[in-house]
Amino acid sequence: MDIYGSTFWGVVNPKGTPTITFDNISCTGSQMIHSAKNQTIVIKGNVTTTIVPSYDSPSNGIPIPSTSGYQQAIEMAAGGTLNFADNSTFTGTTYKDDVIDMQGSGVVNIGKNTVVNLNPHSHGLPP
């Protein structure tokens, strides 16, 4: 599934949801997710996220500005957990920021046979 977003807070508003799973998606635009405190984010399958200042709408080709090309792909509030499931591949590319921002304490778990590609500060150049 291809997801495009231009909001500062990400393509999902996870308030009140203990676990958010991204499973086989490609996300282009602004931040993929800004989690609330103590939430779990699961990356499963093949997940790619690319933070860009703007993108062409897939429905009509019109340029869409994202709220900022200066965001992380995943921003986690304190107490969060980021799980990369077994046999998954994550590729995160940002224009001018870190790929993952963990505020306060948090946990990252990387499963077996999992590949995590982090491409921060790309300025639009290929990794």
C-alpha positions as CSV (number, residue, x, y, z in Angstrom):
1,M,0.0,0.0,0.0
2,D,1.3,3.5,-0.9
3,I,0.5,6.3,1.6
4,Y,1.1,10.0,1.0
5,G,0.8,12.5,3.8
6,S,1.4,16.2,4.3
7,T,0.5,16.7,7.9
8,F,3.1,17.6,10.6
9,W,1.9,14.9,13.0
10,G,2.1,11.9,10.6
11,V,-0.2,9.8,8.5
12,V,-1.8,8.2,11.6
13,N,-3.1,9.8,14.8
14,P,-2.4,7.0,17.3
15,K,-3.9,8.6,20.5
16,G,-5.5,6.0,22.7
17,T,-4.2,3.1,20.6
18,P,-1.6,1.0,22.4
19,T,0.0,-0.6,19.3
20,I,0.3,0.7,15.7
21,T,1.5,-1.7,13.0
22,F,2.9,-0.7,9.6
23,D,2.8,-3.8,7.4
24,N,4.1,-3.7,3.8
25,I,3.6,0.0,3.1
26,S,5.4,2.8,1.4
27,C,4.9,6.3,3.0
28,T,5.9,9.5,1.2
29,G,5.6,13.1,2.4
30,S,5.8,14.3,6.0
31,Q,6.5,12.3,9.2
32,M,5.1,8.7,9.1
33,I,4.1,8.7,12.8
34,H,4.4,10.8,16.0
35,S,3.4,8.4,18.8
36,A,1.9,9.2,22.1
37,K,3.6,8.1,25.4
38,N,4.1,4.4,26.1
39,Q,2.9,3.3,22.6
40,T,4.3,0.4,20.6
41,I,5.1,0.8,16.9
42,V,5.6,-2.5,14.9
43,I,7.3,-2.5,11.5
44,K,6.4,-5.7,9.7
45,G,7.1,-6.9,6.1
46,N,8.6,-4.3,3.8
47,V,8.2,-0.8,5.0
48,T,9.7,2.3,3.3
49,T,9.2,5.9,4.4
50,T,10.6,8.9,2.6
51,I,10.4,12.4,4.1
52,V,10.3,15.1,1.4
53,P,9.5,18.8,1.3
54,S,6.9,18.1,-1.5
55,Y,5.7,15.3,-3.7
56,D,3.5,15.0,-6.8
57,S,0.0,13.8,-6.0
58,P,-0.5,10.3,-7.3
59,S,-4.1,11.0,-8.3
60,N,-3.6,14.2,-10.4
61,G,0.2,15.0,-10.5
62,I,-0.2,18.3,-8.7
63,P,2.7,19.2,-6.4
64,I,1.7,18.8,-2.7
65,P,3.9,20.6,-0.1
66,S,4.4,18.6,3.0
67,T,4.4,20.6,6.2
68,S,8.1,20.1,6.6
69,G,11.0,18.4,4.9
70,Y,12.7,18.7,8.2
71,Q,11.0,15.9,10.1
72,Q,11.9,12.4,11.4
73,A,10.2,9.4,9.8
74,I,9.3,8.0,13.3
75,E,9.0,10.2,16.3
76,M,8.4,8.3,19.5
77,A,7.2,9.9,22.8
78,A,8.7,8.7,26.1
79,G,8.3,5.1,27.1
80,G,7.6,3.9,23.6
81,T,8.7,0.6,22.0
82,L,9.7,0.2,18.4
83,N,9.6,-3.4,17.2
84,F,11.1,-4.5,13.9
85,A,9.4,-7.9,13.3
86,D,11.3,-11.0,12.2
87,N,12.1,-11.1,8.5
88,S,11.2,-7.5,7.9
89,T,12.9,-4.7,6.0
90,F,12.7,-1.1,7.0
91,T,14.1,1.8,4.9
92,G,13.7,5.3,6.3
93,T,15.0,8.3,4.4
94,T,14.7,11.9,5.6
95,Y,15.4,15.1,3.8
96,K,17.1,17.0,6.6
97,D,16.6,15.2,9.9
98,D,17.2,12.0,11.8
99,V,15.1,8.9,10.8
100,I,14.1,7.9,14.3
101,D,13.7,10.3,17.2
102,M,13.1,8.7,20.6
103,Q,12.2,11.2,23.3
104,G,13.1,10.2,26.9
105,S,13.4,6.5,27.5
106,G,12.3,3.9,25.0
107,V,13.1,0.4,23.6
108,V,14.0,-0.7,20.1
109,N,13.8,-4.5,19.3
110,I,15.2,-5.8,16.0
111,G,13.9,-9.3,15.0
112,K,15.8,-12.2,13.4
113,N,16.7,-11.8,9.7
114,T,15.6,-8.1,9.8
115,V,17.3,-5.3,7.8
116,V,17.0,-1.7,9.0
117,N,18.3,0.9,6.6
118,L,18.5,4.5,8.0
119,N,19.3,7.3,5.5
120,P,19.2,10.6,7.4
121,H,19.8,14.0,6.0
122,S,19.7,13.0,2.4
123,H,18.8,16.5,1.0
124,G,17.0,14.7,-1.8
125,L,20.0,12.7,-2.9
126,P,19.8,8.9,-3.3
127,P,21.3,6.8,-0.4
